Amino acid sequence: MIRIQLVREHPIAPDLWLSWRQLACGLPMRQPEWLLSWWEAYAPSDAELYLVIARDDDRLVGLIPWYRLKSERQLRLLGDGEVCTDYSGVMCAPDQDGSRINTAFVKWLLEHSKDREIGWDSIYMDGIPQADSQTQDLRRSLVQQGSPTMERNPMNTWCIDLTDGWDGYLARSSKDTRKRLRRRLESLLRVEVHRVISETDWKDFYPILIDLHQKRRNSLGEPGCFADLRFKSFLGTASIRMLKLGQLQALYLETQGQPIAVDIGFRSPTQLAVSTRRFLYHYRVRTTRSLAYVSRQTSCVKNTYSLTIAHAL
């Protein structure tokens, strides 16, 4: 029998943290390491954590990572706003009937919507992919029940399959693309690639990432992500937590002692998730974006990943 519980306090229990990570099935941006790092940095002053969890006996089989704006009585997904987390949404154990879990969630939400302490008047969904059937089904079920549920910015993502190796990837590319990638790969021989594999490496890497990102965005007349100290705290905390799990892939390129490009992404067992706006490079060097891209591609090939690129951050 499915039993629904509400968790409103943070830090959450260690066993729930571990079970949540397992439920995320290796998707970094669904894990507590990412979403609770966001909460620690961005939690609004009038908000509370609102984790709706489903258990079958004692096993965690479903979770909705929400927070609740008390003054507006609105439920929102952790990781929303300027961070715009990819893939946040309803989680369900792969061996469970997703519709059964959603039915239990909807029943509980409707039963408690008018509660003075934990009730809600609206639900706001930001950046939910159309392919996320579990979350979309929950939203549709709530709408059919007359609940005000808002959705903004349905996301698109692109996945590049690199599991057949570098030669296979080149064979599927156009002739011009093959030539361009080979030239850029040759250019990599003239730069040093520094990869983050320890916390000491991260301490060296993070100031470089911030500096190059800010120079690039400022040159375009934008403030840059790190102008907001909350973002600096969030990304630093999440990255260290991912690093300890072996899920961080971060590198910078250097020539003649000068960092010229940086790149950061987060690994699942089969994918490297990056963002077009995480693609950070020195604004004075035209070729560095291409070099960092090829370095990322070759890393994915070496580890037989596919590469997922999304609109976020």
C-alpha positions as CSV (number, residue, x, y, z in Angstrom):
1,M,0.0,0.0,0.0
2,I,1.3,3.4,-1.0
3,R,1.7,5.8,2.0
4,I,2.3,9.5,1.4
5,Q,4.4,11.7,3.8
6,L,5.4,15.3,3.9
7,V,8.9,16.4,4.8
8,R,9.3,20.1,5.7
9,E,12.5,20.2,7.8
10,H,16.1,20.5,6.5
11,P,18.6,18.9,7.1
12,I,16.7,15.9,6.0
13,A,17.4,12.5,7.6
14,P,20.5,10.7,6.2
15,D,18.5,7.6,5.1
16,L,16.1,9.8,3.1
17,W,19.0,11.6,1.4
18,L,20.5,8.2,0.4
19,S,17.1,6.8,-0.8
20,W,16.4,10.0,-2.7
21,R,19.7,9.8,-4.5
22,Q,18.9,6.2,-5.5
23,L,15.5,7.2,-6.7
24,A,17.1,9.8,-9.0
25,C,18.7,6.9,-10.9
26,G,22.0,8.7,-11.4
27,L,20.5,11.9,-12.9
28,P,22.6,14.6,-11.1
29,M,20.0,17.4,-11.2
30,R,17.4,15.2,-9.6
31,Q,19.6,14.3,-6.7
32,P,19.6,15.9,-3.3
33,E,23.2,16.9,-3.9
34,W,21.9,19.4,-6.5
35,L,18.4,20.3,-5.3
36,L,19.2,20.7,-1.6
37,S,22.3,22.7,-2.4
38,W,20.0,25.0,-4.3
39,W,17.6,25.2,-1.3
40,E,20.5,26.0,1.1
41,A,21.5,29.0,-1.1
42,Y,18.2,30.2,-2.5
43,A,15.5,29.4,0.0
44,P,13.1,32.4,0.1
45,S,12.6,33.9,3.5
46,D,8.8,33.1,3.5
47,A,9.3,29.5,2.1
48,E,9.4,26.1,3.6
49,L,10.7,22.8,2.2
50,Y,7.8,20.7,0.9
51,L,9.0,17.2,-0.1
52,V,6.0,15.0,-0.9
53,I,7.3,11.4,-0.6
54,A,5.6,8.0,-1.4
55,R,6.6,4.9,0.4
56,D,5.6,1.3,-0.2
57,D,6.0,-0.2,3.3
58,D,9.3,1.5,4.3
59,R,10.8,1.8,0.8
60,L,10.9,5.2,-0.9
61,V,9.1,4.7,-4.3
62,G,8.2,8.3,-5.3
63,L,9.1,11.9,-4.5
64,I,8.1,15.4,-5.6
65,P,10.9,18.0,-4.7
66,W,8.8,21.0,-3.9
67,Y,9.0,24.1,-1.7
68,R,6.1,26.1,-0.5
69,L,5.7,29.9,-0.6
70,K,3.8,30.5,2.6
71,S,2.4,34.0,1.8
72,E,1.2,32.9,-1.7
73,R,0.3,29.3,-0.7
74,Q,2.1,28.2,-3.9
75,L,4.1,25.0,-4.5
76,R,7.2,25.3,-6.7
77,L,9.9,22.9,-7.7
78,L,13.3,23.1,-6.0
79,G,16.0,24.5,-8.3
80,D,13.7,26.9,-10.3
81,G,14.2,30.5,-11.0
82,E,17.5,31.7,-12.5
83,V,19.1,28.3,-12.1
84,C,16.3,26.7,-14.0
85,T,17.2,23.1,-13.1
86,D,17.0,20.5,-15.9
87,Y,14.9,17.4,-15.3
88,S,13.4,18.5,-12.0
89,G,10.0,16.9,-11.5
90,V,8.1,13.9,-10.1
91,M,10.4,10.9,-9.4
92,C,9.2,7.3,-9.4
93,A,11.1,4.1,-8.9
94,P,11.7,2.3,-12.2
95,D,10.0,-0.9,-11.0
96,Q,6.8,0.9,-9.9
97,D,3.6,1.7,-11.7
98,G,3.9,5.5,-12.3
99,S,0.2,6.0,-12.6
100,R,-0.4,4.3,-9.2
101,I,2.2,6.6,-7.6
102,N,0.7,9.7,-9.2
103,T,-2.8,8.7,-8.2
104,A,-1.6,8.6,-4.5
105,F,0.1,11.9,-4.9
106,V,-3.0,13.6,-6.4
107,K,-5.3,12.2,-3.7
108,W,-3.0,13.4,-0.9
109,L,-2.5,16.9,-2.4
110,L,-6.3,17.4,-2.9
111,E,-7.1,16.2,0.6
112,H,-4.6,18.7,2.1
113,S,-5.0,21.7,-0.2
114,K,-7.3,23.6,2.2
115,D,-5.2,22.8,5.3
116,R,-4.3,26.0,7.2
117,E,-0.8,24.9,7.9
118,I,0.4,22.9,4.9
119,G,-2.3,23.8,2.3
120,W,-1.8,25.3,-1.1
121,D,-3.7,27.3,-3.7
122,S,-1.6,26.9,-6.8
123,I,1.3,24.9,-8.3
124,Y,3.9,26.5,-10.5
125,M,6.0,24.3,-12.8
126,D,9.1,25.8,-14.4
127,G,11.0,24.1,-17.3
128,I,9.3,20.7,-17.4
129,P,10.3,18.7,-20.6
130,Q,7.3,17.4,-22.5
131,A,9.0,14.0,-22.5
132,D,8.7,13.9,-18.7
133,S,5.6,11.8,-18.7
134,Q,5.5,11.3,-14.9
135,T,5.4,15.0,-14.2
136,Q,3.2,15.9,-17.1
137,D,0.6,13.2,-16.1
138,L,0.6,14.6,-12.5
139,R,0.0,18.1,-13.9
140,R,-2.8,16.9,-16.2
141,S,-4.5,15.0,-13.3
142,L,-4.5,18.1,-11.1
143,V,-5.8,20.3,-13.9
144,Q,-8.6,17.8,-14.5
145,Q,-9.5,18.1,-10.8
146,G,-9.7,21.9,-11.2
147,S,-6.5,22.7,-9.5
148,P,-4.7,25.9,-10.7
149,T,-1.4,24.5,-12.1
150,M,0.8,26.8,-14.2
151,E,3.7,25.8,-16.5
152,R,6.3,28.0,-18.0
153,N,9.1,27.4,-20.5
154,P,8.7,23.8,-21.6
155,M,12.3,22.7,-22.2
156,N,14.1,21.2,-25.2
157,T,17.2,19.1,-24.8
158,W,19.5,17.6,-27.4
159,C,21.4,14.3,-26.9
160,I,24.5,13.4,-28.9
161,D,25.2,9.7,-28.9
162,L,28.9,9.1,-28.4
163,T,28.8,5.4,-27.3
164,D,30.3,4.1,-30.6
165,G,33.6,6.0,-30.1
166,W,35.3,8.9,-31.7
167,D,35.6,7.3,-35.1
168,G,31.9,6.4,-35.0
169,Y,31.0,9.9,-34.1
170,L,33.1,11.3,-37.0
171,A,31.6,8.8,-39.4
172,R,28.1,10.1,-38.6
173,S,29.2,13.7,-39.1
174,S,29.3,15.7,-42.3
175,K,32.6,16.0,-44.2
176,D,33.0,19.6,-43.2
177,T,32.3,18.8,-39.6
178,R,34.9,16.0,-39.6
179,K,37.6,18.4,-41.0
180,R,36.7,21.0,-38.4
181,L,36.8,18.6,-35.5
182,R,40.1,17.1,-36.6
183,R,41.7,20.6,-36.9
184,R,40.4,21.5,-33.4
185,L,41.7,18.2,-32.0
186,E,45.1,19.0,-33.4
187,S,44.9,22.4,-31.7
188,L,44.4,20.7,-28.4
189,L,48.0,19.4,-28.6
190,R,49.2,23.0,-28.1
191,V,47.3,23.6,-24.9
192,E,47.4,22.0,-21.4
193,V,44.2,20.4,-20.2
194,H,43.7,20.5,-16.4
195,R,40.9,18.2,-15.0
196,V,39.3,18.4,-11.6
197,I,39.8,15.1,-9.8
198,S,40.2,16.3,-6.2
199,E,38.9,19.0,-3.8
200,T,42.3,20.7,-4.2
201,D,41.9,20.8,-8.0
202,W,38.4,22.3,-7.4
203,K,39.8,25.1,-5.3
204,D,42.2,26.0,-8.1
205,F,39.5,25.6,-10.8
206,Y,36.5,27.5,-9.3
207,P,38.1,31.0,-9.3
208,I,39.1,30.5,-12.9
209,L,35.6,29.5,-13.9
210,I,34.2,32.5,-12.1
211,D,36.7,34.9,-13.7
212,L,36.3,33.7,-17.3
213,H,32.6,33.4,-17.0
214,Q,32.2,36.9,-15.6
215,K,34.6,38.4,-18.3
216,R,32.6,36.7,-21.0
217,R,29.1,37.7,-19.8
218,N,30.2,41.3,-18.9
219,S,31.6,41.7,-22.4
220,L,28.1,41.0,-23.7
221,G,26.6,43.6,-21.3
222,E,25.3,41.0,-18.9
223,P,25.9,40.8,-15.2
224,G,27.0,37.1,-15.2
225,C,25.7,34.3,-13.0
226,F,28.3,34.9,-10.3
227,A,27.2,38.5,-9.7
228,D,24.6,36.8,-7.5
229,L,26.5,35.4,-4.4
230,R,23.8,32.9,-3.9
231,F,24.7,31.3,-7.2
232,K,28.4,31.1,-6.3
233,S,27.5,29.4,-3.0
234,F,25.0,27.0,-4.7
235,L,27.2,25.9,-7.5
236,G,30.3,25.5,-5.2
237,T,28.4,23.3,-2.7
238,A,26.7,21.2,-5.4
239,S,29.9,20.7,-7.3
240,I,31.9,19.5,-4.3
241,R,29.1,17.1,-3.4
242,M,29.0,15.7,-7.0
243,L,32.8,15.5,-7.0
244,K,32.7,13.2,-4.0
245,L,30.4,10.9,-5.9
246,G,32.5,11.0,-9.0
247,Q,29.8,12.9,-11.0
248,L,31.6,16.1,-11.6
249,Q,33.4,16.7,-14.9
250,A,35.3,20.0,-14.9
251,L,38.3,21.1,-16.8
252,Y,40.2,24.2,-17.9
253,L,42.5,24.8,-20.8
254,E,45.8,26.7,-20.4
255,T,48.4,28.1,-22.8
256,Q,51.6,29.8,-21.8
257,G,50.5,29.7,-18.2
258,Q,47.2,31.6,-19.0
259,P,43.8,29.9,-18.6
260,I,41.8,30.4,-21.7
261,A,38.7,28.2,-21.4
262,V,36.7,26.3,-18.8
263,D,34.0,23.7,-19.0
264,I,31.8,22.0,-16.3
265,G,29.2,19.3,-16.5
266,F,27.7,16.6,-14.3
267,R,27.7,12.9,-15.0
268,S,25.2,10.1,-14.8
269,P,26.2,6.5,-15.4
270,T,25.6,7.0,-19.2
271,Q,25.4,10.7,-19.8
272,L,27.2,14.0,-19.3
273,A,24.7,16.8,-18.8
274,V,25.9,20.3,-19.7
275,S,24.3,23.5,-20.6
276,T,24.8,26.0,-23.4
277,R,25.3,28.7,-20.7
278,R,27.7,26.6,-18.7
279,F,30.0,26.7,-21.7
280,L,32.4,29.3,-20.4
281,Y,35.4,30.6,-22.2
282,H,37.8,33.6,-22.4
283,Y,36.1,36.4,-24.3
284,R,39.4,37.4,-26.0
285,V,40.2,34.1,-27.6
286,R,38.0,33.0,-30.4
287,T,39.1,29.4,-30.7
288,T,38.8,28.4,-27.1
289,R,35.1,27.6,-27.2
290,S,35.8,25.1,-30.0
291,L,38.7,23.6,-28.1
292,A,36.8,23.1,-24.9
293,Y,34.0,21.5,-26.9
294,V,36.3,19.0,-28.5
295,S,37.9,18.2,-25.1
296,R,34.5,17.6,-23.7
297,Q,33.5,15.3,-26.7
298,T,36.6,13.2,-26.3
299,S,36.0,12.8,-22.6
300,C,32.5,11.5,-23.3
301,V,33.8,9.1,-26.0
302,K,36.5,7.8,-23.6
303,N,33.8,7.0,-21.0
304,T,31.2,5.8,-23.6
305,Y,28.7,8.6,-22.6
306,S,26.1,10.3,-24.5
307,L,26.2,14.1,-24.3
308,T,23.0,16.0,-23.2
309,I,22.8,19.7,-23.9
310,A,20.0,21.7,-22.3
311,H,18.8,25.3,-22.0
312,A,19.6,26.1,-18.4
313,L,21.8,28.0,-16.0
